[in-house]
Amino acid sequence: MRSRRQHGFRCQQALLCRMESRRAPGGAVINLRLSPGYFPGETGPDILASLLKTYMALGGEQIQVNMVSTETLRRAMQTPDDYRDLVVRVAGFTAYFVSLTPELQQELLSRAEG
């Protein structure tokens, strides 16, 4: 959805929550990539919780969050043994980043760089 980049997640969540759920049997899922830098310090978890609670209060049904920096992905590609527990969201499923092919790792990095 283009609105995320142009107007931010709040715009995107409002648009999705206005959809008639009858038009999307089984509901609509947001696959959301967030930068850890958006949620700094001690207030970071509260800000993220507020964002997710707002989405649900507006009628959102499902949300899949992937919060990893591009720098972390690069380091995982260079030293995979140090990142065996890094889980990422891939189109429709989650996977350990280091178990993915180098081509798919690069694709996820490219998407993250936006």
N, C-alpha and C positions, 0 to 999 in steps of 0.2 A: 504494500500500500504506500503510495507516494506521500500521504499526509504525515507520516511519521517523520520523515526527513524535513519536510517543509514546515510543519507546525508542531511537532512533538508528539509524545505518546498520549498526552491527555486528549488531544484532538482525535487521535486514532481510536482510543478507547471509547470516546463519546460516539463516534461514527459507528463502530461495531455494535455498541449496545443499543443503538436505535434500530438496528436491523430487525425485521420481523423474524422470530425464530422459526416460524412455519416454513420460511424459505430456505432454511438450513437444517434439515432433519439431523438430529444428533448434536446440534449446536455448532458454534463457530469457535475456533481455537486461535489465540494469538500466540505466535512464536516470537518472543521478544528478546532481543539482544540488548543488554545494558552494559555500559562501561562501569567498572568498579569505582571510577573517579566521580561518578554522579552521586555516590553515597559515602562521602568521607566521614571520618571521625566517629564519635560516639552517637551522633544523631543519624548516621547512615541507615542502620537497620529500621529505625522509626520512619524515615522517609520512604524506604522501600515498602514497608508494611502499609503505610498510608496509601501509596500508589495502588497496591494490589487490592486493598479493602475498597477503595473508591471504584475500581473496575467492577468488583463483585456487586457493590451497592447499586451501580448503574444498570445491573442486569447481565453483566458478563458471566459466561459459563465456564470457560476453561482458559488457562494461560500457562504457557511453557516459557520459563525464564532461563536464559543463558547469560551468565555474567562472568565474563573473562576478558582480560585485556589482550590486545593484539601482541603486546610484548610477551605475555605469558605463553601465547600460542607459538611465537617464534622460538622462545627458549625451549619449549616442549619438542619442537621439531629438531633442535640442535642437540639436546640432551634428553632423549626420551626416558631413560632410566630414572631420571629425577621427577618425572611427571606421569608415572604409571596410574595414578588415581584421578587424573584430570578427565572429567566427563563433560562432553559437549552435546549440544542439541544439533542434530542433523535432520534434514527434511523428514519429519514424521517419526523419528526415533532418537534415542540417546545412545552414545557410544563412548568408550574410552578413546580419547584423542590419539594416543600413540598406537592404537590398534588399527587405525584407519590407514589407507594407502597414502603415500606421499602426495599423490595428485589430489585426493580428497582433503587432506590436511591443508594443502595450498589453496584449494577452493574455499575452505572455511576461513582461512586467513584473509583471502581477498574480499570475501563478503564482510568480514569484520572491519576491514579498513574502509569499506563502503564506497 
